[in-house]
Amino acid sequence: LEMQFWLDKAVAWGQADSPDTQKDTCLHMSRLRDFLQQLLTQVNSMSSTTETMKRLPFLGQLLGRLCWNPYVTVCGEWSFWTTLIMMVIILAWWLLLGCLWGLYSEHPSNAVEKKANQWIRKVLCQLSTEEDDTAAQALMKCTGVPAKEYHLKVLRKVLFTVFHCSGNSDNKDLSYLPCRCSCDRIVDISEACIPIVTCPEASSLISVLLQRPVACVTEVLSEDFLNALTSAYSRQGLALEEQALVSLWYHSFSSLEEAVLSLLQSVITTGLTPQKLEQQVAQSLLVGKRLFSKAIICATSHHYVVKSESVLAEMPQGAWRNHLNWLSSSLQRLTEEEEEGDGRSTRGHHNVFEAWFLLVQCAHWVQVAVQLLATSGTEDGDPFLWLLIFYHYPTKRWHHRASRLAQAKEAWNHIRTLFSGAAHPLPSDRLQSLDTLVSPQPEQQSLAPSLTVSLLVNVAVFCQLPPSGSAEVLQAVRKTVSLLSFSDYCSIQLLLNAKLSMHNA
Amino acid sequence: MTLESTISFHPFFGQETLLYQPDWYSRTFIQPTKSSFKLLCHLLSSLSSGAYQPITVNSHIFSRFHNNAAIRRIMEKQLQLTNQTLRDTIPGYTEVSFSDLPRCQHLLLVRLLNNPELPSSLMKILFDTTRPVKTMHEDYEDVTGLCSHIVQCKSVYKVLSPLADMSALGADAEVQGEMLMERLEALLNQGSETCRAEQFLGSVLQGCEGALQQFCLVIAAALLTSKNCTAQTAAHDFLLDWLQKKHSLLQYMCSLLSPTLLKDLAKEHQKLRDASCNVLKKWASEMEYSLSDGEWVLTSTGPGVSFKKLTELFLALFDASPSLRGDVEKELNALKISDGDFDVTGLSVWGDLLSALNM
């Protein structure tokens, strides 16, 4: 029954020529792959091609429709059907090959088997040696460039052009030049890459897509694309380099989950000696502690967005206010007491440090504090601002907490004034002042960019700003991107995405 | 001398040239003798072991040494000797020349895959999908997975190419243009052997028989490659001279090109600009006014354009070179006057052309 379904599907794909059909093919790919896997198991269990043909009479037809490309050259272009076939080939090439090998008889014993052999060889020969492009054939012959090299060159040129919207490649590194593509295009490109996620040839393009700094609020890589990557990763069919893989984790929590779970699983199954653990970590894609810790940071960021939201949902805002107010005043009292006197008492500093360390363990409280700051009045926000400053600059003596607090207060007031009730879009001088606020001043000790950005982002997310206001804040945030670590930036991005999904939900 | 001893006697070219005898081994496989079949299988199996890479070694040799006249001479001599010996030993042997070497991979694959005696183990090696893909910068590539890699490369390209927002040329034409230029530059660099360069262009043209349109795109792409070195300028000049000699080809090219492409080409190459201008003027002179169509049409046979496209092409040339506009205007005016200086449509192509070009 399923065979008939897929036969009909293959016929339908061959007859249609719209982008929707291409999308349809993409969506059915994983099911088709599973079906082919089943077929392959069946084929391998048979003892001869004759038996296979008897038990699965339509197998030849299906494989033919999936592999055979009786293309019609229209002005030298392949027909759309061939494109679809190619997609099937990419996604399930090893499965198709497996089925073909299953049908091939080493020593054909009858006419049917001989015919099957001949057909299989013909198909494979056509696929790998025939060029629909006469000029390509002629040039390969006259210049001595072998087919594999030629096709790789063409592919690289296309990859480069797809991403850089221009024709000059010169074999440059894809990530080297900035992309000039619009947000919609990025989404389109990511969708088009769904069939080729496992191809090493496309890995450079996919890496760039994953690592590209986000340029606008609405731009998001296609969900289907991320899912395709994740499932390829779980099948260990992904050929991405380390950085791109980490970026994937940031984009898609499920891929990170997958990575961590598989690591844990392999650790558990092989036993938990320290050497084994290190071995496993090294062997798996999470190479080195550095990568593993990145994974944890990422997990924490993800977790932390989810947690903040859920906690805020659980506890009424009033309760949080009370709690954090109490916390802030307690910590203030503690630091004042301990920092009294000449500050030479090490015990005092220990206490402050311990208190700070405990706060760091509950870092999400600080996040909540900043959120509450955004929704508080001028006076009410003071304790929360103090908490934020204490988190970044715990000591008076070495971190200059007092002057930092003053700076932060100034910055915060500035931001509030800029964005509360002012006309949008902001006049340029106001935006300029925002820039100055955000860029580090070389002469004086300025606030940590992450702190300023945190304030800005929280304004964008939690204040009742109109969308244009949020956009302006984001502009300012973007400018500080180079100052932030990638993980900080991603945390912010996650927050923003969360807000957007709340909006859109 | 037995077959095996003949082959083992020639360490380098012997064994490989044997593989590139399409007739020999297709004959061998159709009526396999036990020894020749075993021998071939042995040779081919060692393809995957890395010990012995006839397919890629020969392509490599060709690309490395075809520009080096001295080495090429030595190799051709060696090939001659091998050819001689094998011809004496093997009936129906067709000689392999140096220039055959790059085709070998393609030939070999085609012949192998079409042969009923091909063992499935060899097919599986060629289509292996388990090994990671190596870059193309390695000199001696393993043939394992070669065919699968080609298939997948082609497939990925087809899937992505609709997304590539390219000029009229396309990624394939651009790469082909680059290949052409590289080879042309190399041939011209060798010294005064311009006939080899001409031969090369001629053989490419011949190879594109039946696909002339593609050939023109390749030439256009070749002329638009930009590396800004003297070798390339010389090669471009050579190509342009060659193109001008082939009058009908130049005409065909002009009829095919989009105005944008013509503009880009004319901007880079004055020779081409002038030659195309002459083609356009020639077309205009061969046009007659058709009362039924209400416009000028080309009466001559061969590649041509509509009056509308003619004006577009002229405008493209003027875009590329503003000074040309003035010169052409003068010329057209003179021709219009000689035609009787009418201002009525349909009487003089020159007059109508002038008004269509807003002159």
Interface residues (C-beta under 8 A of the other chain):
Chain A: C75 G76 W78 T82 T83 M86 M87 I89 I90 W93 W94 L97 W101 Y104 E106 K114 N117 Q118 R121 K122 L124 C125 L127 S128 T129 D133 T134 A135 A136 Q137 A138 L139 M140 K141 C142 T143 G144 V145 P146 A147 K148 E149 Y150 H151 L152 K153 V154 L155 K157 V158 L159 T161 V162 C165 G167 D188 I189 A192 C193 P195 I196 C199 P200 E201 A202 L205 A239
Chain B: T56 S59 F62 S63 H66 L101 P102 R103 Q105 H106 L109 V110 L113 N114 N115 P116 L118 P119 S120 M123 K124 L126 F127 T129 P132 V133 M136 E141 L146 C147 S148 H149 I150 V151 Q152 C153 K154 S155 V156 Y157 K158 V159 L160 S161 P162 L163 A164 D165 M166 S167 L169 A171 D172 A173 E174 V175 Q176 E178 M179 L180 E182 R183 F200 S203 V204 Q206 G207 C208 E209 G210 A211 Q213 Q214 F215 L217 V218
